[in-house]
């Protein structure tokens, strides 16, 4: 078994992250490149070895759909590889077509952005100002935190609270409401590490209760596989609240690229288009991406999206049931296609990840800073490329090798359950 992470004392957070990344790269766990001529969906070929791929966030398996590929090629033939112009001056007409179709998916006006991250940098500074307070959920996506730090540098109050603790949040609202124009809670609809979800109904209650309270949602991992027309997790739980802003990704379940700012009204849409910095100064989505996205939006507006969602839900339930039967310490509750196997120390997680890679599985290791240092794990994403047999073989392999590694390190499965505080989750899933 590999003995790892005996490191020099880090001189900074960056140094610690860099040391971890270098060791994981040396082990062949991260920074991998697929072999030439490899189709990237159910499997990926690395250095001649074909691995079952459980790292893809393309939950509905649309990224290799022949219709999307054809639409992308047609757009390139018609409009070229790039339009090298800011959208402030000129856009390929496919932008308008895509935004029109997405407004039907969401039932609200939409601004398409080159990426979700650039969308945050356009949206957040237009709705949050120096008279506001920002409360970040501890697990909100890094891209939200990046934009919030920028707005904080412009004068907005900035703080962070424990994950999904609505009691803590309400206490902070009460204390901050007399000092700030608006109080913004920033959260993910679906959290990308543990695959859990925001308490959307409780947040709506707080928006209704406190005049100054607003919510900023990133639903990147909730898009497509959930909700009518694939409008996402958040909008499957509540209607768009007038004190809410909402952004999502076209790079995951949607199967293409780009981000989408879903606006409550045309006034907000105009504000983002006119004032959003990255809308003015960064490059646009290119014709091929736009052509594929238009085709995906058409699929989302058809009955086919329901069939794809149902097929994915079946896989989620199958995975959850099998994981429970094998007594695996899965942190996730099986609400979403993201599952997190709690492991503990980063060296234990790297040993497990490397071991199952030798047996034909490519998975995501999750280590600091994505998770606390001694709460490393294996993150597994399900999508429609996976068969039930694929799920069986992965979980059976994980179960056998995990127990062997824990035995070698004189650790018990019960201690992992306790460390991640997930006994109650397993009971809940069994009930």
HUHUMO-V483814 format. One record per run of one state. SS is the DSSP state (A for helix, B for strand, O for the rest). FROM is the first residue (numbers start at 1). LEN is the number of residues. If there is no record, write none. Layout:
SS,FROM,LEN  SS,FROM,LEN
This chain:
O,1,12  A,13,14  O,27,16  B,43,4  O,47,2  B,49,5  O,54,12  A,66,14  O,80,14  A,94,13  O,107,3  B,110,4  O,114,2  A,116,12  O,128,5  B,133,5  O,138,4  A,142,12  O,154,3  B,157,5  O,162,4  A,166,11  O,177,6  B,183,6  O,189,1  B,190,1  O,191,6  B,197,1  O,198,2  A,200,10  O,210,3  B,213,6  O,219,1  A,220,3  O,223,5  A,228,3  O,231,3  A,234,4  O,238,6  B,244,6  O,250,9  B,259,4  O,263,3  A,266,10  O,276,1  A,277,5  O,282,5  A,287,14  O,301,3  A,304,22  O,326,4  B,330,1  O,331,7  B,338,7  O,345,1  A,346,13  O,359,2  B,361,2  O,363,1  B,364,3  O,367,9  B,376,6  O,382,6  A,388,21  O,409,4  A,413,8  O,421,2  A,423,8  O,431,1
